Amino acid sequence: MELTPQIKDKLDKLQEKYAAMGQDMSAYLDGLLYADFLTYWDYIHLDTLLSLQHPKTSFPDEEIFIMYHQITELYFKLCLHEFSQIAAAKETLTVTFFTDRVKRINAYFTALVSSFEVMVNGMEKEQFLKFRMSLLPASGFQSGQYRMIEISATDFIRLVEKGKREELKDASIEEQFENIYWKAGATELATGKQTLTLKQFINKYATQFLQLVKDRQDSNFSALYHQLKSQGAELSALEEELRKLDLFVNVEWPLSHYKSAVRYLERDPVDIAATGGTNWQKYLPPRFQKRIFYPFLWTEAQMEEWGKGWVVSVLKDLRG
């Protein structure tokens, strides 16, 4: 093969690169010479990925349950990857960069919401109600990445229990965290005490959550939106994507879970407690907490009806 000027130019640039690092380029070329060609399965660690499903029972549909939750967490990781990029660009943030990255997050949530049919109709109810008992006290409630998405998306006060937001708006982050909305969703139905599910979750993630809140005080999406608005930027496209994100995270995603809970956990006349004892009847429907990341982008009428139409349509479909 002829050593073309283009190849020689690339070799010269490589030589400069390795020389600047005090490295011998010929040793790296030897590495290329002896290394095997990369394969798809090695690159994505396919064998490892496919070995990560370990059901606790012999019910076949439990493996579906495990894989779907693993897929969900990978999508959450994709979302957090975008949140981190946007936060890191705070000092040089442009509307275009911000908008494009929020579009990516919305694409991930589009896939998540549409795929939740796997959970709603993809398992036999009888199997689920049996194998779920082997999972206690674990619960999807314990998704730390989902809480990180919430923290990164809005001012932290928006995640405080609705009835205490005004009272705690000037309180410390630690005090606000003590009153974060999701703690009320993991209380024992009979006694009102914290479930083991919640205690495990707080023990594992509380320190990490509090640090993220502090890190995102000036770089959560709400803060960054107001930063760009103060600069007089045209924000209509960004506002549209933020409204979509608000609905995905605070209406469509929790209500996809609500739809699944109604199918598997609702019995007439008694509702079954969710895995880990979470109070799904009050925790999942958005009308109770009205979690709204960007109230400045919605009308009073829209916020008053937050999620109501979606709940009505879901219950109508499920109950005929």
Secondary structure as UniProt FT lines:
FT   HELIX           5..20
FT   TURN            21..22
FT   HELIX           25..34
FT   HELIX           40..43
FT   TURN            44..45
FT   HELIX           46..49
FT   TURN            50..51
FT   HELIX           61..88
FT   HELIX           90..92
FT   HELIX           95..115
FT   HELIX           117..121
FT   HELIX           125..131
FT   HELIX           132..134
FT   TURN            136..137
FT   HELIX           140..142
FT   HELIX           144..153
FT   HELIX           156..159
FT   HELIX           162..164
FT   TURN            165..170
FT   HELIX           173..178
FT   HELIX           181..185
FT   TURN            189..191
FT   HELIX           196..215
FT   TURN            216..219
FT   HELIX           221..230
FT   TURN            231..232
FT   HELIX           236..247
FT   HELIX           248..252
FT   HELIX           253..265
FT   HELIX           275..277
FT   HELIX           280..283
FT   HELIX           286..289
FT   HELIX           295..297
FT   HELIX           300..304
FT   TURN            305..307
FT   HELIX           308..319
//
